[in-house]
Amino acid sequence: MEISQILLVLLDSRCPPLHLPPSLLAHLDIPTSLSTQGDPGPRNKQSSKFNTPRTILVLTKVDISGPARTAAWMSFLSSNYPGVSVVPVESYASLTGEQGRARYEPHLPGTFREKLGPYHQGCT
């Protein structure tokens, strides 16, 4: 973690808080909505923005949880962890296979890098 510029925290969209316990938040120094109201917290006290890697919360399996639940979790995560990017990704894409049967393959949407914003620069 010390040499990373970006940290991707994978959260299952069926229950994201299960994968983001308070101990992990403290270890990664992720600000919460409560920490931004009073004390700015350790992240904002860093002398250089390069001392702390950028954290991105990746909401996985959004195709399984559905659009309504995904939207609710995206709103929850964005409001509780201000300043931290939240990006949804699907698990599988449905493709038409032989004889018209649906088949599923692992899938990462083409817009995933766009949603990451400037943090993906230099990635191939």
Secondary structure, DSSP 8 states (H G I E B T S, - for coil): -TT-SEEEEEEETT-GGGGS-HHHHHHHT---TTTTTSS-HHHHT-SSTTSS-EEEEEEE-HHHH-HHHHHHHHHHHHHHSTT-EEEE--SEEEEE-GGG-EEEEE---TTHHHHHGGGGTT--
